[in-house]
Amino acid sequence: MDNLFDIYRQKTPSSESLFKRAREVMPGGISHNVHFFPPYPFFLKRAKGSKIWDVDGNEYVDLWMGHYTHILGHHPDVIVEAVQRQAKEGIHWGIVFEKQVEWAELIQELVPSAEMVRFCCSGTEATMYAVRLARAYTGKKIILKIAGGWHGANADLTVGIKAPYEKEESLGLFPELRQYTKIIFFNDPSKSLEIIEQNKKDLAGIILEPVIGEGGFIPATTEYLKVLRSETDRLGALLIFDEV
Ligand SMILES: Cc1ncc(COP(=O)(O)O)c(C=O)c1O
């Protein structure tokens, strides 16, 4: 590993000095926790299609794609033109407008199970609302999440993200959090069923990424999803799929 870090440092001197500068003005040198990796993240200069280039000119195939949001690659012409067109009209009106409704209708057409659509500014915000909705709808408190599952900076779900899962993920969280947010194990129906059973009286919902991202890019098995679906139906809890 040391050797790998040495090679990385040799190839990324400009990123190293940018990171030193960044640490002077941003806590930890980043403004999103997942953007840090040791010994320091490389800084991007350019991105196009499937590729990214850092400030030292290293080229990478981007498997991260803006938290997986750039499903058409980095800024394809069709997106650039649409953004430019809209920028002339305004991009943050802070008041509702027709295109929002059109977009929600289009999403509904493409994803028929999306009976209602709520637009959010981040994945963190979306999972915060989803958890709140589950608690409001059921009148119950407990949320089960996957060990290793990442749902953003949402305090409600800042439990069991990195092994060892019993360890606190961050300072500044309520100690009561673990009473209401507990972990189950991905693709392990029997262990998950045990934990669901233990929490069934106060279960508001189960949240998971159907393809777990930070936890290792692993798809859920159909059997596992069916178990979670039928258990949440049986207990009147919500099953929440989080895909950013
Ligand atoms: C599955 C999932 N949920 C939530 C989030 C948080 O999204 P954001 O960084 O926009 O808050 C991410 C971010 O990568 C994610 O992958």
PDBQT file of the ligand as one rigid body, heavy atoms in Angstrom, charges set to zero:
ROOT
HETATM    1  C1  LIG A 301     -27.373   5.964  -2.717  1.00  0.00    +0.000 C 
HETATM    2  C2  LIG A 301     -27.025   7.343  -2.286  1.00  0.00    +0.000 A 
HETATM    3  N1  LIG A 301     -27.874   7.998  -1.470  1.00  0.00    +0.000 NA
HETATM    4  C3  LIG A 301     -27.614   9.268  -1.049  1.00  0.00    +0.000 A 
HETATM    5  C4  LIG A 301     -26.469   9.921  -1.440  1.00  0.00    +0.000 A 
HETATM    6  C5  LIG A 301     -26.224  11.314  -0.965  1.00  0.00    +0.000 C 
HETATM    7  O1  LIG A 301     -26.361  12.203  -1.998  1.00  0.00    +0.000 OA
HETATM    8  P1  LIG A 301     -25.784  13.705  -1.883  1.00  0.00    +0.000 P 
HETATM    9  O2  LIG A 301     -24.318  13.574  -1.904  1.00  0.00    +0.000 OA
HETATM   10  O3  LIG A 301     -26.371  14.374  -3.080  1.00  0.00    +0.000 OA
HETATM   11  O4  LIG A 301     -26.312  14.273  -0.605  1.00  0.00    +0.000 OA
HETATM   12  C6  LIG A 301     -25.557   9.290  -2.304  1.00  0.00    +0.000 A 
HETATM   13  C7  LIG A 301     -24.336  10.007  -2.742  1.00  0.00    +0.000 C 
HETATM   14  O5  LIG A 301     -23.454   9.545  -3.361  1.00  0.00    +0.000 OA
HETATM   15  C8  LIG A 301     -25.837   7.963  -2.727  1.00  0.00    +0.000 A 
HETATM   16  O6  LIG A 301     -24.992   7.305  -3.535  1.00  0.00    +0.000 OA
ENDROOT
TORSDOF 0
